Each structure stands twice: as structure tokens, then as C-alpha cells.
Amino acid sequence: MTALNPRHLKYLQVVAKTGSLLAAAKALNIAQPSLSVSISRMEDIVGQKLMDRGRHGASLTKAGQILVRHAESVDNALENALAELRLFSLGVSGPMVIGGTPLATASIIPEILSKLVPDFTPIRCDVVEAYDEDLIKGLLNNEIDVVISSMRAEVLESNGTGLIASEPIFSAQTSAVVRRGHPFALEKTLSLRDLQHALWVLPPRGSIIRTLIDSGFMVTGLPVPQNLIEAAPFGVLKEIVKQTDGVTILSDHIVRAELAEGSLVTVALAERMTPRVFGIHRLKSRDLSPVAKRFIEIAKQIGAELK
């Protein structure tokens, strides 16, 4: 197959951005017929239609979207290379971008960085908190190096089949969590029915753990709590639980520090919620930097301790 012309790939990216052949031609400062010919040549090369043309503009087909995603990934990879070279000339490790869901960024990722940073100082590292769909998009676009998340199987299957390397590192069990001295703190086990009328402090709707909690109530035939404080991030949520009679449901891992200091107490739930399996996710085709590889090694070590 004849190689794709990088300039033509750029044309397709601009069409995707502007949504119009005419607007794209103006942005590229070329004639619209020349742009159309370039797109047609790419379609001949890949053997698939790349865009749908209509009275209201142009939209990419699924094949066109795939091509643009890879083109953007190449652009980002080149930018990453330049950034790494600049930092290397300054004696700085990185750059490294770590992605995680809220639970991961509030628990295991800071612990990994605490063990990583002393060996790579000075370092440039960014931590990105997002949900699964955005995290996997960041991986595929070469915007994120490594993700730690309880990545849902359906997200991986629909977005990263064959492209993402995933490895489980630990399972997160959940418990009811209350402040020290709370009336529930001395109980050995609590059911959702016991807690039905309590003040609840929960993550916002849409988060994975909130979905699990709401599902737990529905499965037991109980209404979702109305006496409710929604809070994010987890640091704020935990502080509210510490200072009120509120109750929440969290992974034991995310409250390890508070359990050690005695400010929070966990109580086993009668209803067993499905454990969340956290894993390391990265792009198979990407050769990671030494600092990112070491990050993964430390993550595995900590994960083994948490099992």
C-alpha cells in the first residue's frame, strides 16, 4: 500500500476541526478542489471512505476518525520527544503524565510518586484526574503515559481493543466509613437498611464508586438516600465525614492514613459489593521513558503489598 502523505493527514485533521471543506481550505490556504483531490487520494490508499459530504458541511466517517486519531497521536509523540530532549538538556527527568480515576489519584498514585521522586530529582510530572473514557483517549492520543484505574471492561473493549496493555495490581474492597466516636463506629457489621436514614456523604453521580453504591441500594430494594451531601474530591469528602455524623462507603485503601491515625473507622457491610480491580494501563506501541518504567515497577510493588 502506498504510504500516506503526512501533509494530507494534516488536511484531514483540519477538515475534522472545521467541519467543512471550504473552511478547511481557507484555513490551509489552498484551493478547495485541491483539498478534495487530496482527500480522495487518501481514500484510494486506505480503500475506505473517510468523510461524508453534505449541504451542511463535511463529517468524518469512522475510518476518517481513526486516521485523524492516529495523526494526532503522531503529533503528540513528536511534541513529547521535543519536550523530553529539552528537559534532558537541563538534567531534568521526564516529562511524564500519569492519569488516574479519583480514587487512584487520592490514594496509590501519591504513594508511588513518594517512592519515585527521590531517585529522579529534578523531575517534571503531571497527574491528570479523569474518568475512564477520557483516560483511555489520553493514552491513545499519546497525551498520557500511564494510567492507574479500575478501567471498565466495556471501555477497553470499545476503545482500546488490541491497543492498550493492561495489568491488574490490586483489588479494592469497600466498607462503611464513619468518624471516630460515631454511634455506628462500634458495630461489627452494618447493612444498607441500617444506614438508610443516616446522613450520607457520597461522591457525585457519574463516578464509578457512586454508581456501585446506588446499584447496591437498588438491588436491596431500598431507595437511594435523600439525606445526602455530595462532595468531591475525596479529600473534601473524608473531611466532611470526620466532622459530621455522616457515613460513606469507600475503599479501605483510600482511608488507610485516616485509619492509622484513628480519625476514621471502617465497618464491614452486610451487602458485599463487587471489588474494584485496579490496574496499570499503557499504550502497547509506546516505548516508555525510564521514569515511566520505574513508576510502573513501583506501582506493582505497592499493589503486591495491598493484595
Residue pairs with C-beta under 8 A, 6 or more apart in sequence:
1 45
1 46
2 45
4 42
4 45
4 46
4 67
5 38
5 41
5 42
7 38
8 38
8 39
8 41
8 42
9 42
9 67
9 68
9 71
10 28
10 71
11 24
11 28
11 35
11 38
11 39
12 39
12 42
12 50
12 51
12 60
12 64
12 67
12 68
12 71
13 68
13 71
13 72
14 24
14 27
14 28
15 21
15 24
15 35
15 39
15 51
15 58
15 60
16 60
16 64
16 65
16 68
17 24
18 24
18 27
19 57
19 58
19 59
20 57
20 58
21 32
21 35
21 36
21 39
21 53
21 57
21 58
22 32
24 35
24 58
25 31
25 32
25 34
25 35
28 35
39 50
39 51
42 50
42 67
43 49
43 50
46 63
46 67
48 61
48 63
49 61
49 63
49 64
50 60
50 61
50 63
50 64
50 67
51 58
51 59
51 60
51 61
51 64
52 58
52 59
52 60
52 61
60 68
69 140
69 141
72 141
73 140
73 141
73 142
74 142
76 141
76 142
76 143
77 142
77 286
80 95
80 142
83 95
84 94
84 95
84 289
87 93
87 94
87 95
87 124
91 122
92 122
92 123
92 124
93 120
93 121
93 122
93 123
93 124
93 289
93 290
93 291
94 120
94 123
94 124
94 125
94 289
94 291
95 124
95 125
95 126
96 123
96 124
96 125
96 126
96 145
96 146
96 289
96 291
96 292
96 295
97 125
97 126
97 127
97 128
97 138
97 143
97 144
97 145
98 109
98 113
98 125
98 126
98 127
98 128
98 144
98 145
98 146
98 147
98 148
98 295
99 127
99 128
99 129
99 130
99 135
99 138
99 139
99 144
99 146
99 147
99 148
99 149
100 108
100 109
100 127
100 128
100 129
100 135
100 147
100 148
100 149
101 129
101 130
101 131
101 132
101 135
101 148
101 149
101 150
101 208
102 129
102 203
102 207
102 232
102 233
102 234
103 150
103 172
103 208
103 209
103 234
103 251
103 253
103 254
103 276
103 278
104 148
104 149
104 150
104 278
105 127
105 129
105 233
106 233
106 234
106 235
106 254
107 234
107 251
107 253
107 254
107 256
108 148
108 170
108 253
108 278
108 299
108 302
108 303
108 306
109 127
109 148
111 302
112 148
112 295
112 298
112 299
112 302
113 125
113 127
113 295
115 298
115 302
116 123
116 291
116 294
116 295
116 298
117 123
117 125
119 294
120 291
120 294
123 291
125 291
128 135
128 138
128 144
129 233
130 138
131 206
131 207
131 208
132 149
132 151
132 152
132 155
132 208
133 155
133 159
135 144
135 147
135 149
135 151
135 281
136 147
136 151
136 155
136 156
136 159
136 160
136 164
136 281
137 143
137 159
138 144
138 147
139 147
139 160
139 164
139 281
139 282
139 283
140 159
140 160
140 163
140 164
140 283
142 283
142 286
145 282
145 286
145 288
145 289
145 292
145 295
146 280
146 281
146 282
146 288
146 292
146 295
146 296
146 299
147 280
147 281
147 282
148 169
148 278
148 279
148 280
148 281
148 299
149 278
149 279
149 281
150 172
150 208
150 276
150 277
150 278
150 279
151 166
151 279
151 281
152 208
156 164
156 166
156 281
162 284
163 283
163 284
163 285
164 281
164 282
164 283
164 284
165 281
165 282
165 283
165 284
166 279
166 280
166 281
167 279
167 280
167 300
168 277
168 278
168 279
168 303
169 278
169 279
169 280
169 299
169 300
169 302
169 303
169 304
169 306
170 253
170 277
170 278
170 302
170 303
170 304
170 306
170 307
171 275
171 276
171 277
171 278
171 307
172 251
172 252
172 253
172 254
172 275
172 276
172 277
172 278
173 251
173 252
173 275
174 209
174 212
174 249
174 250
174 251
174 252
174 269
174 273
174 275
174 276
175 249
175 250
175 252
175 266
175 267
175 268
175 269
176 184
176 190
176 195
176 247
176 248
176 249
176 266
176 267
176 268
176 269
177 238
177 241
177 247
177 248
177 249
177 250
177 255
177 264
177 265
177 266
177 267
178 184
178 185
178 241
178 245
178 246
178 247
178 264
178 265
178 267
179 185
179 241
179 242
179 243
179 244
179 245
179 263
179 264
179 265
180 262
180 263
180 264
180 265
182 245
182 247
182 265
183 245
184 190
184 194
184 195
184 198
184 247
184 267
185 265
185 267
187 194
187 267
188 267
188 268
189 267
189 268
189 269
189 270
190 267
190 268
190 269
190 270
191 220
191 269
191 270
191 271
192 216
192 217
192 220
192 222
192 269
192 270
192 271
193 220
193 222
195 247
196 222
196 223
196 225
197 227
198 225
198 227
198 245
198 246
198 247
199 227
199 228
199 229
199 244
199 245
199 246
199 247
200 225
200 227
200 228
200 229
200 246
200 247
200 248
201 228
201 229
201 231
201 237
201 240
201 241
201 244
201 246
201 247
201 248
202 210
202 213
202 225
202 228
202 229
202 230
202 231
202 237
202 248
202 249
203 209
203 210
203 230
203 231
203 232
203 234
203 237
204 210
204 230
204 231
204 232
205 211
205 214
205 230
207 232
208 276
209 249
209 250
209 251
209 276
212 273
212 274
212 276
213 249
213 273
214 224
216 249
216 271
216 273
217 223
217 224
217 225
218 224
219 271
220 271
229 240
229 244
229 246
231 237
231 240
234 250
234 254
237 248
237 250
238 248
238 250
238 254
238 255
238 258
238 264
240 246
241 247
241 248
241 264
242 258
242 263
242 264
249 269
249 273
251 276
252 259
252 266
253 306
255 264
255 266
258 264
259 265
259 266
278 303
280 296
280 299
280 300
282 288
282 296
288 296
